[in-house]
Amino acid sequence: VFKKCKACHDIGEDAKNKTGPVLNGIVGRAAAQNPDFKYSDDMKAAGEAGLTWDEETLDKYLKKPKDVVPKTKMTFAGLRKEDEIEDVIAYLKTFE
C-alpha cells in the first residue's frame, strides 16, 4: 500500500525529501519537525499547536488529509480502505 505514498514520500535508510518529507520516525512525532523540509504554514501551525502523528491522528489524516490540516501541501485525497490505512501505519512504525 505504501507504493501509493512513494511518489511523494521516502522512507528507510538513505531516504530523501521529495514533494513530501521523509517519513522515518513519523509515528509519535509532532507535525512539521523535519528541519530540511518546507512545510505549509498550516502544517507548521498544527505542529506548534501540538498535532502529533500518533496512530489515531494518522488514521484520520490518511483517510482525508485536508480534514486534519486544511491547507496542507499534500494533494493526496486519502485512502478509503481501513485495512490499507492500518497497513500503512504498521509499515511506518517499522522505521522509527
C-alpha positions in Angstrom: 0.0 0.0 0.0 2.9 2.4 0.7 3.6 2.4 -3.0 0.8 4.9 -3.2 2.8 7.2 -0.9 6.2 6.7 -2.6 5.6 9.2 -5.4 5.9 11.9 -2.8 7.5 10.4 0.3 10.6 8.3 1.0 11.4 6.1 4.0 14.2 3.9 5.1 18.0 4.2 5.1 19.2 7.0 2.8 15.7 8.4 2.4 15.5 11.9 1.0 12.8 14.5 1.0 10.7 14.6 -2.2 7.5 16.6 -2.7 6.7 15.4 0.8 9.1 14.9 3.8 11.0 11.7 4.7 8.7 9.6 7.0 11.3 7.9 9.1 10.2 8.1 12.8 6.9 9.8 11.9 4.8 7.7 14.3 4.7 9.6 17.6 6.4 12.7 16.3 5.0 16.2 16.3 3.9 17.5 12.9 6.3 19.6 10.8 9.5 18.5 12.6 11.8 17.7 9.6 14.2 20.7 9.6 15.1 20.1 5.9 11.5 20.2 4.6 9.5 23.3 3.7 6.0 22.6 5.3 2.9 24.6 4.6 2.1 27.4 7.1 -0.9 25.4 8.2 1.2 22.2 8.9 3.7 24.3 10.8 0.9 25.9 12.9 -0.6 22.4 13.5 2.7 21.2 14.8 3.2 24.2 17.0 -0.4 23.7 18.4 0.5 20.1 19.4 -0.5 18.0 16.4 1.3 14.6 16.9 1.3 11.8 14.4 0.0 9.1 16.7 -1.9 6.2 15.3 -5.3 7.9 15.8 -4.2 11.1 14.0 -2.5 9.2 11.2 -5.7 7.2 10.7 -7.7 10.4 10.3 -5.0 12.1 8.1 -4.6 9.1 5.8 -8.4 9.0 5.3 -8.7 12.6 4.4 -5.7 14.8 4.9 -7.4 18.1 4.5 -9.8 17.3 7.3 -6.9 17.3 9.7 -4.8 20.1 8.2 -7.0 22.1 5.8 -4.2 23.8 3.8 -1.7 21.0 3.8 0.5 20.9 0.7 -0.4 17.2 0.4 -2.6 16.7 -2.6 -3.4 13.1 -2.0 -7.2 12.6 -1.5 -6.8 9.8 1.1 -7.1 6.0 1.5 -10.6 4.6 1.5 -10.0 1.1 3.0 -9.4 0.8 6.7 -7.1 -2.2 6.2 -4.9 -0.2 3.9 -4.7 2.6 6.4 -3.8 0.1 9.2 -1.1 -1.5 6.9 0.5 1.9 6.1 0.6 2.8 9.8 2.1 -0.6 10.7 4.7 -0.1 7.9 5.6 3.4 9.1 6.1 2.1 12.6 8.9 -0.2 11.3 11.0 2.9 10.5 11.3 4.5 13.9 
